[in-house]
Amino acid sequence: MTEISKKPVRLHIFDMDGTLLDSMRMWDNISSDYLRSRGFASPEGLAGILDPMTFPEVCQYLAERWDLGSPEDVSRGMMSYLDHQYEEELKLFPDAMEAIEEAEKDKCFMVILSNSTAHQVAAAMGRLGVLDHIDEIFTSEGLGMRKDSPDIFRRVCRHMGAKPEETMVHDDSDYALKAAEEAGCMTKKYDRYR
């Protein structure tokens, strides 16, 4: 973890996937895992083929290539698999609670801002005891914005009554950290998989 700046903090914004929760490997392998769950071997190089695609494009490709029904069927199947992982399987990084407890010392609001669904955040963070420390959950889907936009961080700050310059964003994604910095927030980068 690299802390870029340190000023008085009134709000901590935590990312979930790859920052608190060890889930990025699951996301990297979801298509292969889904194919195996349907009885198909995953071809070598599949990740490279799917990497530039959106989720709907991935569902379309898998449905057509392996005759798995409609893209909507594939989407439902993959979402069911993902929900199960968040509800039952995924674990916190060993130092995740330490990071949360350290942030609590600032005696300020603490929220989660995630690209995952609200259900997935609530399921995983509730099961793992993180929600006991969190004031609110925000999702990209719920806000109708992506985390590569500075506006999403400004909106969360405004909703929580904090200025961006009083906000520390904890994230592992370069694009989210760049957007947070453009919004005026302080940032803490988590290099989990390097």
Residue, then its C-alpha position, 0 to 999 in steps of 0.5 A: m500500500t502506498e499512501i499518496s497524501k495525508k491530510p485530515v480525513r472526514l470520509h473513507i471510501f473503500d473499494m471492495d474487489g481487489t482492495l478488501l476482498d480477494s476476488m479479482r482472480m475469480w473475475d479473471n477466471i469467471s468465463s472459464d469456470y462457468l464453461r467448466s460448470r456447464g461441462f465444457a473444457s476452457p480453451e487456451g487463450l480464452a481470457g485474451i479473446l474475452d478481455p476487450m469485450t463487455f459483459p453482454e458481449v462475453c455472454q453473447y460469445l459464450a452462448e453462440r460458441w458453445d451453444l449454451g442457450s441465449p446470452e440472457d441464459v448465460s448472463r443469468g448463469m454467470m450472475s448466479y455463480l458470482d452471487h454464490q461466490y460473494e455469498e459463500e466463498l470469497k475471503l478478505f485479504p489478511d490485512a483488510m480489517e486492519a486497514i478498516e480499523e486504521a481508518e476508523k481512528d479518524k472517527c469519520f464516515m466510512v463507505i464502500l464504492s464498488n463496481s459489483t452489485a449491491h447484493q454482492v457487496a452486502a452479501a460478502m461484506g455482511r458475511l465477513g463482518v465488514l458492514d459493522h464498520i461501514d456507514e453506507i454502500f454505493t455501487s456504480e450501477g446504483l449511481g449510474m456512473r463508472k469509477d473512471s469518472p471523477d464525478i462518481f467520487r464527487r457524488v459520494c462525497r456530496h452525499m456523505g457531507a464531505k469535501p473531496e479534499e477531506t476524503m481518502v479513497h482506498d482502491d487497487s485500480d489505477y483508473a479509479l485512483k486517477a479519477a479520485e485524484e482528479a476529483g480532488c480526493m486523497t488516495k491510497k493504492y493497494d497492490r494486491y496481485r503484484 
